Amino acid sequence: MTGLHWGILATGGIAHAFTSDLRTAGLHVAAVGSRRIESAREFAETYGIPNAHGSYDDLVADPTVDIVYIATPHPGHVDTALLALDHGKHVLVEKPFTLNEVEAAAIRDKAAEKGLLAMEAMWTRYLPHMVRIREILAAGTLGEIRVVSADHTQKISTDPAHRLNALELGGGALLDLGIYPISFAVDVLGLPERITALARLSDAGSDAEVATVFAHAGGAVSTTVSSSRGAGTNSAQIVGTEARIEIDRVWYTPTSFRVVTPDNAVAEQFTSEVEGRGMQYQALAAERLIAAGATSSDVQPIDETVAIMGVLDEVRRQIGVVYPGER
């Protein structure tokens, strides 16, 4: 067991996946909180968690908790993260970090005020194959990067009440699915200088499909496609003047990739060997950062997280999606 004690805030599917991976990595989960004590107790029993709380307030006030994983639906991220920070807890906030840039900045500023870590749970960035890809890019193996392309497409329920379709829950392909390839493009090329977006909206008004084209520094281009209506290849590529990287499906989970030269020779083959889903790597990174006294991730700095939410705001402005009651 490590020195840090995790608190799990909310008990939905993503909280189960994350907590399972924490256990796989031998990390310590001290408490879980839910709006229903019965749900918290059931979750605690499943994972052998010593403390179960019937409210988020009680969870963040638990003196045994050092860091809180925020796993509520999107609209609940900002208030629960601020609540945890006000109680002196570091926070790892599920992606998308918030509904918009204003909310993201509020968490960033509160964490800075309190001297605590606030980090987006963009777990893909911490996976072994992504770590190796960044090493290859830093070495200049691909030459000048010209194109990044990635998609995230799944066939999900068309029920208007489903979380992914409900605007009042931040539903739509962009925040749940598009955040992955957009964050990937920013990781490789930096923030976009120009943004173009198109979408098809569902009957509920949420975005069922979203396509983006970004222009980055130096003229590089990224393209992303996200859809909740059909499952595609979910692959990605980075194209440089000297070589390209082809990431296999599903590119945002532990997978394999190849470095391919212009004559189609494979210069490197990488295959991930990961126990569990792989969400433990972001948790291990958070623990390392806290031990070092850091208040921002070195892999995805909090200012970049806030800026990416601003990019998503602009995409939504162009496609005409507004969430009810957002700040």
C-alpha atoms as one frame of an Amber mdcrd trajectory, in Angstrom:
protein
   0.000   0.000   0.000   1.120   3.544  -0.685   1.031   6.482   1.689  -1.909
   8.199  -0.057  -5.510   7.327   0.738  -8.120   7.675  -2.007 -11.739   8.677
  -1.656 -14.165   7.739  -4.431 -16.913  10.314  -4.992 -19.933   8.715  -6.735
 -20.470   5.046  -7.506 -21.301   4.772 -11.224 -19.668   2.597 -13.844 -16.519
   4.697 -14.264 -15.972   4.682 -10.484 -16.099   0.881 -10.530 -13.561   0.702
 -13.367 -11.185   3.141 -11.672 -11.419   1.535  -8.225 -10.835  -1.913  -9.684
  -7.634  -0.650 -11.307  -6.550   1.033  -8.065  -6.845  -2.335  -6.388  -4.907
  -3.966  -9.232  -2.062  -1.512  -8.614  -2.123  -2.039  -4.848  -3.219   1.525
  -4.091  -5.203   2.286  -0.953  -8.879   3.251  -1.133  -9.969   4.646   2.209
 -13.555   5.739   1.587 -16.416   6.025  -0.871 -19.258   8.526  -0.895 -22.637
   8.460  -2.612 -25.874  10.379  -2.329 -27.367   7.081  -1.121 -25.748   5.291
   1.803 -26.970   1.952   0.449 -25.028   2.524  -2.785 -21.904   3.554  -0.869
 -22.072   0.489   1.381 -22.535  -1.855  -1.560 -19.584  -0.267  -3.373 -17.437
  -0.442  -0.227 -18.256  -4.107   0.261 -17.371  -4.895  -3.349 -13.873  -3.401
  -3.063 -13.116  -3.861   0.628 -13.240  -0.126   1.380 -13.310   0.630   5.126
 -15.463   3.784   5.114 -18.781   4.349   3.321 -20.542   7.724   3.394 -24.086
   8.664   2.433 -23.170  12.136   1.194 -20.372  13.830  -0.706 -19.927  16.270
   2.183 -19.168  13.426   4.548 -16.708  11.877   2.109 -14.625  15.022   1.635
 -14.668  15.635   5.404 -13.282  12.132   6.085  -9.870  12.673   7.735  -8.554
   9.387   6.303  -8.875  10.671   2.710  -5.987  12.484   0.990  -7.194  12.651
  -2.616 -10.695  12.453  -4.091 -11.576  10.903  -7.433 -14.571  12.801  -8.862
 -16.813  10.401 -10.798 -20.145  12.220 -10.952 -21.872  13.059 -14.247 -20.261
  16.070 -15.956 -22.411  18.855 -14.424 -21.438  17.714 -10.928 -17.677  17.975
 -11.450 -17.144  21.620 -10.598 -19.115  21.766  -7.345 -17.792  18.486  -5.967
 -14.201  19.303  -6.938 -14.441  22.713  -5.248 -16.004  21.049  -2.211 -13.124
  18.572  -1.944 -10.502  21.285  -2.420 -12.124  23.417   0.277 -11.685  20.449
   2.624  -7.993  20.197   1.797  -8.215  17.216  -0.542  -6.354  16.846  -3.827
  -8.660  16.019  -6.763  -8.514  13.791  -9.819 -11.540  14.830 -11.888 -13.037
  12.554 -14.518 -12.879  13.791 -18.053 -14.218  15.998 -19.384 -12.853  18.075
 -16.531 -15.986  20.266 -16.445 -18.775  21.471 -18.724 -16.833  24.519 -19.888
 -13.748  26.680 -19.506 -15.203  28.936 -16.807 -15.845  25.965 -14.525 -12.420
  24.486 -15.269 -10.722  27.760 -14.369 -12.631  27.861 -11.080 -11.180  24.474
 -10.078  -7.693  25.472 -11.219  -7.792  28.703  -9.247  -9.162  27.063  -6.098
  -6.463  24.363  -6.229  -3.786  27.046  -6.623  -5.231  28.963  -3.661  -5.139
  25.830  -1.507  -1.789  24.529  -2.794  -3.382  21.239  -3.891  -3.196  19.047
  -6.980  -6.075  19.345  -9.452  -5.729  16.971 -12.388  -7.963  15.769 -15.204
  -8.445  12.019 -15.362  -7.416  11.825 -19.021  -6.103   8.343 -18.358  -5.098
   7.731 -21.986  -2.153  10.136 -21.696  -0.592   8.021 -18.930  -0.780   4.641
 -20.681   2.503   2.924 -21.628   2.008   3.209 -25.375   1.329   6.948 -25.097
   4.422   7.415 -22.932   6.495   5.679 -25.619   4.884   7.744 -28.399   5.864
  10.978 -26.645   9.440   9.673 -26.377   9.502   8.981 -30.110   8.134  12.438
 -30.894  10.675  14.088 -28.593  13.491  12.216 -30.349  12.425  13.682 -33.707
  11.993  10.247 -35.267   8.966  11.342 -37.316  10.566  14.529 -38.589   8.195
  17.485 -38.792   4.686  16.514 -37.699   2.163  17.486 -40.371  -1.059  15.593
 -39.603  -2.762  14.032 -36.586  -6.010  12.149 -37.036  -8.105  10.185 -34.560
 -11.668   9.028 -34.102 -13.814   7.879 -31.204 -17.015   6.285 -32.377 -19.359
   4.027 -30.459 -22.888   2.741 -30.922 -24.748   3.962 -27.843 -28.437   4.062
 -26.947 -30.586   6.600 -28.791 -32.906   6.914 -25.770 -33.243  10.680 -25.096
 -33.054   9.947 -21.359 -29.693   8.161 -21.695 -26.904  10.150 -20.029 -25.041
  10.562 -23.319 -28.062  12.147 -24.994 -29.368  14.317 -22.162 -28.237  17.929
 -22.531 -28.913  18.628 -18.852 -26.191  16.049 -18.064 -23.724  17.452 -20.575
 -24.715  14.712 -23.006 -23.481  14.421 -26.564 -20.582  12.879 -28.406 -18.243
  15.827 -27.855 -17.701  15.748 -24.089 -17.864  11.987 -23.651 -16.096  10.804
 -26.803 -14.610  13.770 -28.657 -12.580  14.836 -25.632 -10.248  11.872 -26.293
  -9.114  12.649 -29.853  -9.142  16.416 -29.259  -6.940  16.059 -26.185  -4.686
  13.732 -28.195  -4.298  16.308 -30.972  -3.382  18.961 -28.420  -0.915  16.610
 -26.746   0.922  16.100 -30.057   0.550  19.486 -31.763  -0.347  21.962 -29.049
  -3.481  24.068 -28.843  -5.145  24.914 -32.169  -4.799  28.350 -33.734  -7.950
  27.901 -35.853 -10.979  25.714 -35.154 -13.612  24.441 -37.563 -16.391  22.109
 -36.439 -19.460  20.445 -37.926 -22.055  18.241 -36.245 -25.306  16.387 -36.598
 -27.596  16.954 -33.640 -29.968  14.373 -32.200 -33.672  14.978 -31.712 -32.832
  15.842 -28.097 -30.505  18.616 -29.272 -27.287  16.898 -28.244 -24.474  16.263
 -30.701 -24.661  12.753 -32.138 -21.697  13.251 -34.471 -18.966  15.873 -34.377
 -16.097  16.454 -36.809 -13.298  18.936 -36.200 -10.437  20.342 -38.244  -7.805
  22.269 -36.319  -4.879  24.297 -37.638  -1.891  24.251 -35.299   1.416  26.120
 -35.107   3.586  25.720 -38.181   0.633  24.781 -40.369   0.103  21.273 -38.994
  -3.468  19.967 -39.163  -5.483  17.658 -36.940  -8.803  16.010 -37.705 -11.145
  14.240 -35.304 -14.477  12.474 -35.679 -16.713  11.418 -32.803 -20.051   9.623
 -32.932 -22.426   7.958 -30.503 -24.468   6.365 -33.283 -22.054   3.857 -34.807
 -18.830   2.038 -33.971 -15.865   2.703 -36.254 -12.240   1.603 -36.237 -11.215
   3.857 -33.327  -7.678   4.150 -34.631  -5.291   7.089 -34.808  -2.191   8.209
 -36.682   0.535  10.806 -36.476   2.100  11.662 -39.826   5.525  13.250 -40.039
   7.881  14.069 -42.883  10.211  11.157 -42.002   7.820   8.530 -40.621   4.355
   7.988 -39.218   2.852   6.295 -36.168  -0.159   4.040 -36.695  -2.024   3.343
 -33.440  -4.259   0.276 -33.520  -7.767   0.017 -32.193  -8.743   0.966 -29.629
  -6.130   3.719 -29.705  -7.137   5.433 -26.439  -6.885   2.172 -24.425  -3.814
  -0.053 -23.905  -2.964  -1.178 -27.430  -0.196  -1.486 -30.003   1.344   0.863
 -32.548   3.926   0.907 -35.304   6.460   3.438 -36.505   6.371   3.197 -40.307
   8.796   4.829 -42.723   7.685   6.424 -46.028   8.587   3.194 -47.885   6.234
   1.285 -45.514   8.983  -0.443 -43.543   8.170  -0.976 -39.858  10.893   0.722
 -37.817   9.368  -0.083 -34.424   6.512  -2.206 -33.114   5.141  -1.557 -29.623
   2.569  -3.673 -27.789   1.127  -2.768 -24.404   1.060  -5.303 -21.595  -1.277
  -3.837 -19.002  -3.117  -5.459 -16.143  -6.722  -4.292 -15.858  -8.106  -1.412
 -17.877  -5.062   0.799 -17.326  -6.632   3.582 -15.269  -4.132   2.980 -12.476
  -1.376   4.813 -14.380  -3.041   8.197 -13.914  -3.478   7.425 -10.201   0.182
   6.490  -9.867   1.103   9.737 -11.626  -1.083  11.725  -9.221   0.585  10.098
  -6.233   4.039  10.836  -7.666   3.124  14.477  -8.248   1.724  14.937  -4.756
   4.808  13.323  -3.217   6.911  15.856  -5.138   4.780  18.774  -3.938   3.421
  19.498  -7.433   0.001  21.066  -7.972  -0.233  20.387 -11.719   0.397  17.372
 -13.927   3.576  17.334 -15.991   1.823  15.230 -18.633  -1.264  17.435 -18.886
  -0.784  20.713 -16.995  -3.908  22.179 -15.447  -3.635  25.269 -17.663  -3.802
  22.991 -20.709  -6.858  21.236 -19.286  -8.570  24.610 -18.896  -7.571  25.645
 -22.425  -8.910  22.399 -23.902 -12.266  23.119 -22.273 -12.095  26.463 -24.077
 -11.543  24.616 -27.362 -14.613  22.488 -26.662 -16.569  25.659 -25.880 -15.693
  27.016 -29.332 -16.653  23.730 -30.984 -20.018  23.871 -29.220 -20.487  27.487
 -30.245 -19.999  26.512 -33.886 -22.345  23.509 -33.752 -24.991  25.234 -31.633
 -24.983  23.170 -28.426 -25.662  24.819 -25.059 -26.080  22.970 -21.762 -28.958
  24.108 -19.534 -27.789  26.055 -16.509 -24.079  26.011 -17.306 -21.955  28.753
 -15.790
